[in-house]
Amino acid sequence: MLTIQKFGGSSLADVEKLCRAAQLCINERQRGRDVVMVVSAMGGATDELLALAYSVSAAPEKRELDALMSTGECASAALCAIALESLGQRALSLSGWQSGIFTDALHGEARIRTLTAGRIRSALAAGIVPVVSGFQGIDSYGDVTTLGRGGSDTTAVALAAALRADDCDIYTDVAGIATADPRLVPSARLLAQTDTRDMLRLSYAGAQVLYAPSLETALEKGVTLRLRGASDGGEGTLVRLLSESERPALAGLALSGGRITLVGRAASEKLPEMLRCLAERGIACDKSASGTDSAFVETDPLSAVAALNLLHEQFFSL
């Protein structure tokens, strides 16, 4: 049995959290499972590297930005490997290119083309935990590339597909996926599972809990994800392709600027109800439309959070 464990920057923000991530890996190993860890840069590290680059030049070359930005994930991988070794677990830090991740040459937004993973397989066969630097690969010119926003999630999903992993757990600073952003909607409900297609539409609409490229890869490769909190020990939210009988009529709400998008197989039918709900509370909509499995309304950004809460109460209150 093989588990991919991906840890985001917020889950590796300091030494204590980094060691907690290492312990989660150890816990999985004690269950008799092989583990591949995929890590992002420690929280704040990428912003610091970007600030350094722009302090040197107002327009740094994208190739050099990728070479610089990739070092954050490499540092996390080495530190996690050191932490695992200190706990008695053999580990091996690997950059994207050492992991056999080959991409196109679009610096800053590269896409994975092939993934050989030979060195990862060799490490697993020897009982070693590979700790892979997410967010990066190498192009046909031998240059380092980065995968864009959410790139470490994409690395994890691609590895899960290539290695035929049994589980792909994405650890972050939230307990799972909710019906809306709980920072904006206190009554948002945690979901036990959600459909990959619905999650992808929510991502396009502004939900930032999982980014679109990783979900596109999950759909293409048939990978099931689980989004879990790194600190709460909960089961989180399963993200998989649901049958129509399993798939809920409404999956969630996302906010981007003043645009609020409702997603779900019945969402397109709900646009009149969305407009009526807001009109009754005196919130004007400048634009609205419905499409496949979604509908949106656009309000003044200053009214958007209030409108989001009203629509959540309308469609997701118990």
MARPA-743153 format. One line per 5 residues: for each residue x, y, z of C-alpha. Coordinates in Angstrom, 3 decimals. Each point is the difference from the previous one (the first is absolute). Layout:
# residues N
X:Y:Z  ...
This chain:
# residues 318
0.000:0.000:0.000  1.315:3.430:-0.969  -1.037:3.426:1.277  1.010:3.345:-1.477  0.104:2.639:2.733
0.210:3.593:-1.211  0.671:2.822:2.476  -0.678:3.629:-0.894  2.040:2.963:1.140  -2.362:0.806:2.878
0.519:-3.553:1.305  3.782:0.551:-0.058  0.070:3.577:1.246  2.430:-0.646:2.858  2.133:-2.760:1.494
-2.813:-1.243:2.246  -2.396:-0.418:-2.928  2.696:-1.547:-2.164  0.706:-2.595:2.701  -3.749:-0.652:0.311
-0.111:-0.731:-3.737  2.886:-2.441:0.428  -1.900:-1.711:2.824  -3.093:-0.362:-2.203  2.210:-1.795:-2.493
1.356:-2.252:2.755  -3.568:-0.765:1.127  -0.871:-1.131:-3.513  3.122:-2.159:-0.175  -0.993:-1.627:3.294
-3.251:-1.033:-1.663  2.096:-2.080:-2.374  -0.200:2.396:-2.931  2.651:1.378:-2.318  -0.002:3.791:-0.137
1.144:2.653:-2.454  0.021:3.497:1.493  -0.471:3.004:-2.300  0.801:3.370:1.524  -0.507:3.667:-0.761
2.358:2.745:1.113  -0.293:0.933:3.674  -2.676:2.644:0.594  1.181:3.428:-1.152  3.185:-1.297:-1.673
-1.261:0.462:-3.568  -1.046:3.603:0.653  3.424:0.719:1.480  1.738:-1.441:-3.053  -2.202:2.048:-2.331
0.714:3.152:1.989  3.729:-0.662:-0.304  -0.277:-0.477:-3.763  -1.902:3.256:-0.479  2.409:1.855:2.251
2.723:-0.901:-2.484  -1.994:0.645:-3.183  -3.348:1.513:-0.900  -0.416:-2.646:-2.708  1.844:-3.239:0.857
0.195:-2.638:-2.715  -2.577:-2.767:0.445  2.640:-2.711:-0.357  1.997:1.476:2.876  -3.130:0.513:2.088
-0.752:-3.719:-0.351  3.562:-0.897:0.971  -0.348:2.190:3.097  -3.555:-0.933:0.962  0.709:-3.730:-0.153
2.497:0.282:2.849  -2.792:0.531:2.553  -1.469:-3.446:-0.611  3.464:-1.593:-0.092  0.744:1.463:3.441
-3.285:-1.387:1.369  0.736:-3.441:-1.435  3.469:-0.116:1.542  -1.293:1.167:3.387  -2.823:-2.564:-0.011
2.452:-2.737:-0.907  2.245:1.088:2.891  -3.016:-0.054:2.342  -0.979:-3.504:-1.133  3.560:-1.272:0.468
0.008:1.438:3.535  -3.123:-2.078:0.704  1.687:-3.174:-1.206  -1.520:-0.105:-3.488  2.342:-0.093:-2.978
-0.867:2.771:-2.446  1.286:1.518:-3.241  -0.688:3.557:-1.139  -0.507:0.340:-3.749  -0.407:3.052:-2.191
-2.588:-0.075:-2.772  2.576:-0.902:-2.618  1.558:-2.708:2.209  -3.521:-1.413:0.287  -0.308:-0.327:-3.772
-2.583:2.761:-0.489  0.312:1.327:-3.548  -1.997:3.024:-1.139  -0.463:2.324:-2.928  2.105:3.170:-0.120
-2.640:2.502:1.145  1.809:1.545:2.955  -2.259:0.908:2.902  -2.945:-2.046:-1.296  1.563:-3.215:-1.294
-2.041:-3.151:-0.522  1.253:-3.502:0.734  0.599:-1.979:-3.181  1.547:-3.231:1.311  0.812:-1.411:3.418
2.477:-2.883:0.218  0.401:-0.169:3.814  2.722:-2.656:-0.216  1.967:1.308:2.957  -3.193:0.249:2.076
-0.835:-3.648:-0.739  3.516:-1.075:0.941  -0.219:1.853:3.322  -3.374:-1.542:0.815  1.297:-3.477:-0.767
2.807:0.600:2.521  -2.386:1.144:2.754  1.020:3.637:-0.398  -2.493:2.887:0.041  0.542:2.232:-3.046
-0.639:3.664:0.842  -0.758:1.709:-3.299  0.253:3.728:-0.627  -3.385:0.999:-1.392  -0.787:2.768:-2.487
2.932:-0.744:-2.318  1.498:-2.079:-2.772  2.454:0.222:-2.851  -0.539:0.785:-3.679  1.617:-1.511:-3.113
2.785:2.614:0.164  0.974:-1.155:3.497  -1.367:3.168:1.607  -1.954:0.097:3.243  -3.690:0.825:-0.411
-2.785:0.756:2.468  -3.630:-1.059:-0.296  -1.857:3.139:1.081  -2.521:0.475:2.801  -0.854:-3.192:1.824
2.896:-1.707:-1.775  0.910:-2.237:2.937  -3.538:-1.430:-0.046  0.479:-0.720:-3.713  3.287:-1.774:0.773
-1.743:-2.158:2.610  -2.874:-0.951:-2.321  2.358:-0.784:-2.888  2.105:-2.222:2.274  -3.115:-1.739:1.321
-0.968:-0.838:-3.581  3.487:-1.063:-1.110  0.610:-2.167:3.078  -3.589:-1.282:0.192  -0.232:1.130:3.604
-2.867:-1.213:2.155  -0.453:3.407:1.664  0.926:3.590:-0.762  -0.353:2.173:3.113  0.350:3.766:-0.341
0.813:1.498:3.408  -0.723:3.666:0.622  -1.002:2.425:2.754  -3.759:-0.634:-0.340  -1.946:-3.058:1.115
-1.379:-0.718:-3.463  -2.262:1.458:-2.677  -3.059:1.955:1.119  -3.133:1.252:-1.715  1.620:3.477:-0.081
3.138:1.649:1.315  -0.444:-0.311:3.795  2.096:3.128:0.520  -2.787:1.936:-1.744  -3.000:-2.178:0.849
0.044:-1.184:3.638  -2.878:-2.418:-0.634  1.820:-1.814:-2.829  -0.225:-3.781:0.374  2.887:-2.426:-0.393
-0.644:-2.575:-2.745  0.820:-3.684:0.386  0.421:-0.269:-3.773  -0.449:2.035:-3.151  0.089:-0.618:-3.734
3.254:0.794:-1.830  -1.897:1.818:-2.770  -1.831:2.188:2.494  3.239:0.753:1.841  1.626:0.976:-3.287
-2.828:2.433:-0.782  0.268:1.477:3.493  3.734:0.420:-0.556  -0.601:1.819:-3.285  -2.486:2.226:1.865
2.504:1.048:2.665  0.122:-2.745:2.650  3.666:-0.345:0.935  -0.012:-3.152:2.097  1.067:-2.056:-3.058
1.284:1.506:-3.234  -1.312:-0.807:-3.466  3.082:-1.679:-1.586  0.158:-2.645:2.732  -3.730:-0.704:-0.348
0.302:-0.158:-3.802  2.773:-2.570:0.447  -2.110:-1.942:2.522  -2.896:-0.139:-2.476  2.232:-0.993:-2.897
1.842:-2.701:1.942  -2.908:-1.231:2.136  1.713:0.890:3.297  -1.998:0.282:3.224  1.212:2.675:2.438
-0.590:0.591:3.672  0.444:3.512:1.381  0.974:-0.211:3.681  0.988:2.331:2.799  3.622:-0.465:1.028
-0.740:0.808:3.632  -3.460:-1.406:0.766  0.436:-3.687:-0.856  -3.417:-0.098:-1.683  -1.106:-1.890:-3.085
-0.401:3.168:-2.058  -1.845:-0.011:-3.323  0.177:-2.654:-2.701  0.135:1.450:-3.537  -0.950:-2.550:-2.626
-2.132:-0.511:-3.077  -3.465:-0.730:1.384  -2.819:-1.775:-1.765  -3.012:2.187:-0.751  -1.953:-1.716:2.760
2.735:0.859:2.546  0.656:3.502:-1.218  -1.857:2.668:1.997  -2.273:2.446:-1.785  2.064:2.915:1.349
3.692:-0.246:0.880  1.026:3.417:1.237  0.489:3.730:-0.505  3.138:1.891:-1.028  0.783:3.716:0.060
2.336:1.952:-2.268  -0.164:3.779:0.264  -3.709:0.735:-0.172  -0.895:-3.185:-1.872  -1.697:-2.815:1.950
-0.244:-3.368:-1.735  -2.284:-2.844:1.026  1.211:-3.428:-1.189  -1.795:-3.332:-0.263  -1.968:-2.092:-2.451
-3.159:2.014:0.785  1.693:3.388:0.345  -0.990:1.358:-3.408  -3.684:-0.295:0.994  0.561:2.117:3.118
0.903:3.317:-1.636  -3.502:1.533:0.371  -0.006:-1.001:3.667  3.454:1.554:0.481  -1.156:3.289:-1.501
-3.247:0.011:1.999  1.809:-0.755:3.263  2.362:2.945:-0.426  -2.672:2.395:-1.313  -2.119:-0.647:3.101
2.958:1.177:2.120  0.644:3.057:-2.176  3.206:-1.285:-1.609  0.221:0.938:-3.669  1.572:-2.274:-2.605
1.860:1.545:-2.909  0.295:-3.202:-1.975  -1.163:-3.594:0.179  0.091:-3.157:-2.090  -0.334:-3.754:0.207
1.983:-2.733:-1.731  0.764:-3.681:0.278  -0.347:-0.930:3.678  0.495:3.582:1.193  -1.597:3.418:0.317
1.436:3.334:1.071  -1.075:3.435:1.117  2.227:3.058:0.109  -0.444:2.637:2.689  1.873:3.001:1.301
3.159:-1.476:1.608  -0.841:1.895:3.199  -3.257:-1.984:0.245  1.437:-3.314:-1.170  0.706:-1.630:3.373
-3.466:0.867:1.296  -1.506:-1.351:-3.225  2.078:-3.162:0.299  -1.307:-0.623:3.511  -3.603:0.574:-1.105
0.332:-2.442:-2.883  1.665:-2.563:2.238  -2.885:0.258:2.452  -2.453:-0.375:-2.884  1.542:-3.127:-1.513
2.056:-1.724:2.700  -1.599:0.730:3.371  -1.092:-3.080:1.904
